[in-house]
Amino acid sequence: MTAPRPVAWHVTRWCDDPFSQGAYSALLPGGEPSLRRLLSTPIDNRLFLAGEAFNHDHSAMTHSAWDSGLRAANAVIATSARTVIVIGAGFAGLGAARALQAQGVAVRVLEARNRIGGRVHSVALGGQMVDVGAAWLQQYAINPLARRAEQLGLERRPTDFSQPLAAAWDGPLPDINRAYARLKQATDRQQPLAPGVDRYLATLTTSERRAARYAIDANLILEAGLPLDQLATQTLDEEGVGHGDQFLPHGYEQLLADAASGLDIHLNHPVQHISWDEHGVRVDDRDADACICTVPIPVLKQLSFTPDLPATYRHALELFTMGRLEKVVLQFDQRWWPASEDGYLRWYDAPANWGEWLDLTDAVGTPLIAGLIAADAVDRHYPGKTDEQIALAACEKLSAWASAIRRNNDS
């Protein structure tokens, strides 16, 4: 079938954003999750790093950033600092600033962008606010932002990641979850990931290999945002989605506004240099007792420090990068694709493209659907393309998925 032309769209370009340079942190080969704990350790009780990348319990999620900010704030409070500069007004920075201010600490938040939120960003499309960055309240039962959403009475919708409305381009869909569980069990954690996976795939039958490749595309590469040869083997064990996750139909901006209320936030203030000694810290030309820096890892690597970061920190930072994940949100006059119970869709294509979709139509009352594309698929579909070209290419893939669903239903 030919897809109708969308009436509006939003195409993200997080990988080109100078203040993020990607979607969220990922471990490179040789990296260990323990490095997240190291990097969250205070430096001379003056400089504190925070953000989703530095949460050793769970990373790459919005509440990971929030929790990391709270930990950094508690560490600062233990030093008796009375003035603090927080760099970054994402959830890590906002969480840290709120916790400090509640304890009577004078806090100034410096944000490089002209808005708060960092990699959380809600935009207006089709008369609705939609999230073009982080979208889900993940690990819902232990998520403090979920508790705040409940307190505020914000509308929430659950997503069952284990039961998507799914189809493959080349025939009936195999058992993806089983295939991924077998791959995780069979992969040697002491060996590099890509060669280990190749060895495992070589032991499978043709049908088993097909299922495993789709599982890798959807459950590993799409989640981490990097191809296998750029991922640490331990990525297989890092906590991800699928724990009662819910999304906010009217956008994360509701929680952002609540978190930022009453804080001293200065927008359009990118930071270039941080220095410290026994007397305190200086962030460019501003002085304080301590600094909490919450910028993403690639931005952190570009900052100038005096003295330099300790060698162990510099080495650890080199074993992290940012996953490449982009999102396209499409608005139509009417829903023309098959509907699923909770709006979660999966498309298994070769090569992989927009493999994950969230149908917002029932939640917001407007035909809206958001698709995710990651890793080398971004490199295939984005360079040299306009937003319109990317949006129309995503429509074609959504149409292919819809046709495959209908074929499955007819067979």
CORKADA-V970113 format. One record per pair of residues at least 6 apart in sequence whose ideal C-beta (glycine too) atoms are under 7 Angstrom apart, sorted by sequence separation. I is the first residue (numbers start at 1). J is the second residue. If there is no record, write none. Layout:
i	j
I	J
I	J
This chain:
i	j
14	20
15	21
42	48
53	59
58	64
87	93
101	107
137	143
140	146
167	173
221	227
248	254
275	281
361	367
15	22
52	59
86	93
100	107
122	129
123	130
149	156
166	173
221	228
224	231
274	281
275	282
280	287
281	288
293	300
347	354
348	355
361	368
14	22
52	60
76	84
122	130
137	145
188	196
201	209
204	212
280	288
283	291
347	355
360	368
361	369
373	381
382	390
14	23
40	49
52	61
55	64
122	131
123	132
137	146
187	196
274	283
280	289
281	290
346	355
360	369
381	390
39	49
86	96
97	107
187	197
281	291
346	356
359	369
360	370
86	97
121	132
201	212
224	235
273	284
52	64
55	67
97	109
121	133
137	149
271	283
272	284
345	357
357	369
358	370
381	393
52	65
55	68
120	133
187	200
271	284
357	370
40	54
51	65
54	68
119	133
120	134
186	200
344	358
345	359
357	371
39	54
119	134
162	177
343	358
356	371
40	56
52	68
84	100
93	109
301	317
343	359
356	372
36	53
51	68
183	200
223	240
274	291
300	317
343	360
354	371
355	372
36	54
50	68
354	372
36	55
37	56
50	69
137	156
197	216
274	293
340	359
343	362
354	373
36	56
89	109
297	317
339	359
343	363
353	373
84	105
86	107
50	72
69	91
89	111
33	56
36	59
69	92
73	96
77	100
82	105
83	106
84	107
85	108
86	109
87	110
88	111
136	159
297	320
371	394
48	72
68	92
69	93
72	96
76	100
81	105
82	106
298	322
353	377
65	90
66	91
70	95
74	99
85	110
297	322
352	377
65	91
66	92
69	95
70	96
73	99
77	103
296	322
335	361
351	377
25	52
48	75
65	92
69	96
73	100
89	116
90	117
371	398
24	52
25	53
40	68
48	76
90	118
353	381
62	91
66	95
70	99
89	118
90	119
91	120
183	212
274	303
351	380
369	398
88	118
90	120
40	71
197	228
272	303
273	304
274	305
275	306
179	211
183	215
271	303
272	304
335	367
42	75
174	207
179	212
183	216
334	367
25	59
45	79
194	228
333	367
25	60
176	211
180	215
193	228
194	229
331	366
332	367
24	60
174	210
175	211
179	215
331	367
174	211
196	233
331	368
176	214
193	231
176	215
180	219
193	232
329	368
330	369
174	214
193	233
354	394
51	92
192	233
329	370
357	398
50	92
176	218
191	233
193	235
327	370
328	371
354	397
189	233
327	371
353	397
189	234
327	372
50	96
168	214
187	233
325	372
326	373
349	397
187	236
325	374
324	374
347	397
323	374
324	375
184	236
326	378
324	378
347	401
326	382
345	401
62	120
330	391
337	398
328	390
328	391
330	394
338	402
330	395
337	402
328	394
338	405
62	134
63	138
63	139
61	138
67	144
61	139
66	144
66	145
63	143
161	241
162	242
58	139
63	144
161	242
63	145
62	145
161	245
158	244
159	245
159	246
158	246
159	247
157	246
156	246
157	247
156	248
157	249
19	112
155	248
19	113
154	248
155	249
155	250
23	119
226	323
225	323
226	324
20	119
149	248
224	323
225	324
139	239
146	246
154	254
225	325
141	243
152	254
138	241
140	243
141	244
139	243
140	244
14	119
136	241
138	243
140	245
140	246
149	255
152	258
138	245
148	255
137	245
136	245
137	246
136	246
137	247
145	255
148	258
136	247
249	360
135	247
10	123
249	363
10	125
249	364
8	125
8	126
134	252
12	132
131	251
129	250
130	251
131	252
10	132
129	251
129	253
218	346
122	251
122	252
218	348
122	253
217	348
221	352
120	252
222	355
214	348
222	356
217	352
120	256
218	355
217	355
117	256
116	256
116	260
227	375
116	265
225	374
226	375
227	376
222	372
225	375
115	267
222	374
114	267
221	374
109	263
111	265
113	267
114	268
221	375
109	264
111	266
107	263
108	264
109	265
110	266
111	267
107	264
109	266
112	269
108	266
111	269
112	270
110	269
98	259
110	271
101	263
29	192
29	193
95	259
94	259
98	263
94	260
97	263
91	259
94	263
89	260
110	283
165	338
165	340
173	348
89	265
59	238
169	348
164	344
165	345
166	346
167	347
168	348
169	349
58	239
164	345
169	350
160	342
164	346
166	348
159	342
161	344
87	271
158	342
160	344
159	344
132	327
85	281
87	283
96	292
132	329
26	224
85	283
96	294
26	225
130	329
26	226
31	232
33	234
85	286
93	294
23	225
28	230
30	232
32	234
92	294
29	232
85	288
27	231
28	232
84	288
87	291
90	294
125	329
26	231
27	232
33	238
83	288
84	289
126	331
83	289
84	290
85	291
86	292
87	293
88	294
125	331
157	363
27	234
82	289
84	291
87	294
88	295
27	235
81	289
84	292
86	294
87	295
26	235
81	290
79	290
76	290
76	292
72	292
135	358
69	294
47	274
47	276
46	276
130	360
169	400
44	276
46	280
47	281
167	401
46	281
169	404
128	364
168	404
172	408
167	404
128	366
130	368
167	405
127	366
126	366
128	368
130	370
165	405
167	408
48	290
50	292
126	368
48	291
51	294
125	368
46	290
47	291
48	292
49	293
50	294
53	297
46	291
51	296
47	293
43	310
53	320
25	297
38	312
39	313
21	296
20	296
22	298
21	298
39	316
21	299
38	316
19	299
35	316
35	319
31	319
30	319
31	320
28	319
27	319
28	320
27	320
28	321
25	320
26	321
26	322
25	322
26	323
24	322
23	322
24	323
22	322
23	323
21	322
22	323
23	324
22	324
23	325
15	324
14	325
15	326
14	326
13	326
12	326
12	327
11	328
9	328
10	329
9	329
9	330
9	331
8	331
6	330
7	331
6	331
7	332
6	332
7	333
4	332
4	336
15	378
11	387
9	387
11	390
11	391
9	391
6	391
6	395
3	395
3	396
3	398
3	399
2	399
1	399
1	402
1	403
